[in-house]
Structures are given as C-alpha cells and as structure tokens.
Amino acid sequence: MDKKLYKKLKQKKWSEEEILKTANIIKRNKQKSINLEFQYFLILLLCIIGNLLASILVIPILIKFNNNFAFVYVFITIIAFVFGVLINYALGELEIIDDKYSTLVLIFVSFIIIFNSVNVLDFSNTITQNILLSLGRESIMLEPFAIGLIYFIAYLIPYSSFRYSNRNRLAL
C-alpha cells in the first residue's frame, strides 16, 4: 500500500484491520484492471488476425465477381459492417472502453483495414488480370482505394453508433 494513503487513513483514525482490507481491495482492483487491459488488447489482436484471414478468404469471391461491381461493393460493405459490429461488441463487453482506448482502436484498426483491403484488392486484381489475359479476355480492375474507403466507412458505422448511443445514455 502507498505510504501516503496509509498515513492519511491512520490520521482519520482507521484501524489496522480496515487499512489492510482497503489495501487488499485496491490490490485486487489493480490486478483486475491489468487483466482487463490484457484481454482488451488480446481481443483486438484476434480481431485484426480474423480480419486478415477473412480478407484472404474473400479473394476467390472477388476474382469470381470481378465484373459485377454492385455485388462486390455490397459484399464488401456487409463484411465490413459485420466486422465492425463484432469488434465493437467484443471490446465493448469488457466495459473499459474510455476515450483513450476508443481513439486508439479507431486509428490503429482503421489503418490496418485500409492497408489490408487495398493490398488484398490489388492482389485480387493482379490474379484476375493474369487469368483473364491468359484466356484472351480483358479484365476490369476493381479500384482498391474506393473499396478500401467503402470498407472503412462501413466498419465505422457500428463504431460510431456505439459511441453515439453511449454518450446519449450517459447524458440522460
């Protein structure tokens, strides 16, 4: 226990037993806090890895439907929205999301999402172009930055609604 806190409690005429109980409570709460932060970043890491794996699994679908832009945009939007809901639910359940962590998650995951989606789409375009050129047909390239932006916006919708609903709930 902190010596300042001990002196302060002694000055308030707390018994030794009360001071020890308080010290144990503070110690347990600090351990819980460290455990929750570890869980928070572990879930964040698992979500990022899951997003990377999902992106790799999406490549065949992007190759198959390369000429159907509407399907690709709707498909990417749904995946991003579902991913946004899952990560917000998983991290929100830990109940330690304050502004510092929320901003960190938003910035960090957003850069990973944009980087990942641009690279996956670029790879998909390269494969599609090679396949179609070998068959003697032209390929239409998907725009990686546009789809990355759509993915980013669809990912932010659940995050923003979660933050907005929490602020309104706290204001009431």
C-alpha positions in Angstrom: 0.0 0.0 0.0 1.1 3.5 -0.7 2.7 5.1 2.4 0.8 8.4 1.8 -2.5 6.6 1.7 -1.6 4.6 4.9 -0.7 7.8 6.7 -3.9 9.5 5.6 -6.0 6.6 6.7 -4.2 6.5 10.1 -4.8 10.2 10.6 -8.5 9.6 10.0 -8.3 7.0 12.9 -8.8 3.9 10.7 -8.0 0.7 12.4 -5.1 -1.5 11.2 -7.7 -4.1 10.1 -9.6 -1.6 8.0 -6.5 -0.3 6.3 -5.4 -3.9 5.4 -8.9 -4.6 4.0 -8.7 -1.5 1.9 -5.2 -2.3 0.7 -6.4 -5.8 -0.4 -9.4 -4.3 -2.3 -7.1 -1.8 -4.1 -4.6 -4.6 -4.9 -7.4 -6.8 -6.4 -8.8 -4.0 -8.4 -5.4 -3.2 -9.9 -5.0 -6.8 -10.9 -8.4 -6.9 -12.5 -7.7 -3.7 -14.4 -4.4 -5.1 -15.8 -6.2 -8.4 -16.7 -9.0 -6.4 -18.5 -6.4 -4.4 -20.5 -4.7 -7.6 -21.5 -8.0 -9.1 -22.6 -8.8 -5.9 -24.5 -5.6 -6.0 -26.5 -5.8 -9.8 -27.0 -9.3 -9.4 -28.4 -8.1 -6.6 -30.6 -5.3 -8.7 -31.9 -7.6 -11.6 -32.6 -10.0 -9.3 -34.5 -7.1 -8.0 -36.6 -5.9 -11.5 -37.4 -9.5 -12.5 -38.1 -9.9 -9.6 -40.5 -6.7 -10.6 -42.3 -7.9 -14.2 -42.6 -11.3 -13.1 -43.8 -9.6 -10.9 -46.4 -7.6 -13.8 -47.7 -10.8 -15.9 -48.0 -12.6 -13.2 -49.9 -10.0 -13.2 -52.7 -11.7 -16.0 -54.7 -15.1 -14.2 -54.4 -13.5 -11.0 -55.7 -12.0 -12.9 -58.6 -15.2 -14.6 -59.5 -17.4 -11.5 -59.4 -14.7 -9.0 -60.7 -17.0 -7.7 -63.4 -20.0 -7.3 -61.1 -19.2 -4.0 -59.2 -22.5 -3.8 -57.4 -22.1 -7.2 -55.9 -18.5 -6.6 -54.9 -19.4 -3.2 -53.2 -22.4 -4.7 -51.4 -20.4 -7.7 -50.3 -17.5 -5.6 -49.0 -20.0 -3.3 -47.2 -21.7 -6.2 -45.4 -18.4 -7.8 -44.4 -17.1 -4.5 -43.1 -20.3 -3.8 -41.2 -20.3 -7.3 -39.6 -16.6 -6.9 -38.7 -17.4 -3.5 -37.1 -20.2 -4.9 -35.1 -18.2 -7.9 -33.9 -15.1 -5.8 -32.8 -17.3 -3.3 -31.0 -19.3 -6.0 -29.3 -16.2 -7.9 -28.2 -14.3 -4.8 -26.9 -17.5 -3.2 -25.5 -18.2 -6.2 -23.3 -15.0 -5.6 -21.4 -16.5 -2.3 -20.2 -13.2 -0.5 -20.1 -13.6 1.5 -23.3 -12.8 5.1 -22.5 -11.9 7.8 -25.0 -8.2 6.9 -24.9 -8.7 3.3 -25.9 -11.6 4.0 -28.3 -9.4 6.5 -30.2 -6.5 4.1 -30.2 -8.7 1.3 -31.6 -10.2 3.6 -34.2 -6.9 4.9 -35.5 -5.0 1.6 -35.3 -7.6 -0.7 -36.7 -8.6 1.8 -39.4 -5.1 2.0 -40.8 -4.8 -1.8 -40.8 -8.2 -2.1 -42.5 -7.3 0.3 -45.2 -3.9 -1.2 -45.8 -5.2 -4.7 -45.8 -8.2 -4.1 -48.1 -6.0 -2.1 -50.6 -3.4 -4.9 -50.7 -6.0 -7.7 -50.9 -7.8 -6.0 -53.8 -4.6 -5.2 -55.6 -3.6 -8.9 -55.3 -7.1 -9.9 -56.5 -6.9 -7.6 -59.5 -3.4 -9.0 -60.4 -4.7 -12.6 -60.3 -7.8 -11.8 -62.2 -5.9 -9.9 -64.8 -3.5 -12.7 -65.3 -6.2 -15.3 -65.5 -8.3 -13.4 -68.0 -5.3 -12.4 -70.1 -4.3 -16.0 -70.3 -7.8 -16.7 -71.6 -7.6 -13.9 -74.1 -10.2 -11.7 -72.4 -9.9 -8.2 -71.0 -10.3 -7.7 -67.3 -12.0 -4.8 -65.4 -10.0 -3.7 -62.5 -11.6 -3.0 -59.1 -10.5 0.2 -57.6 -8.7 -0.7 -54.3 -8.8 2.7 -52.7 -12.5 3.2 -53.4 -13.3 -0.3 -52.0 -11.0 0.4 -49.1 -12.9 3.6 -48.3 -16.2 1.8 -48.5 -14.9 -0.9 -46.2 -13.6 1.8 -43.8 -16.9 3.7 -43.7 -19.0 0.5 -43.3 -16.7 -0.5 -40.4 -17.1 2.9 -38.8 -20.9 2.8 -38.8 -21.3 0.4 -35.9 -18.4 2.0 -34.0 -20.0 5.5 -34.4 -23.5 4.3 -33.4 -22.0 2.5 -30.4 -20.2 5.7 -29.3 -23.2 7.9 -30.0 -25.6 5.7 -28.1 -23.2 5.5 -25.1 -22.9 9.3 -25.0 -26.7 9.7 -25.1 -27.2 7.1 -22.4 -24.7 8.9 -20.2 -26.3 12.3 -20.8 -29.7 11.0 -19.5 
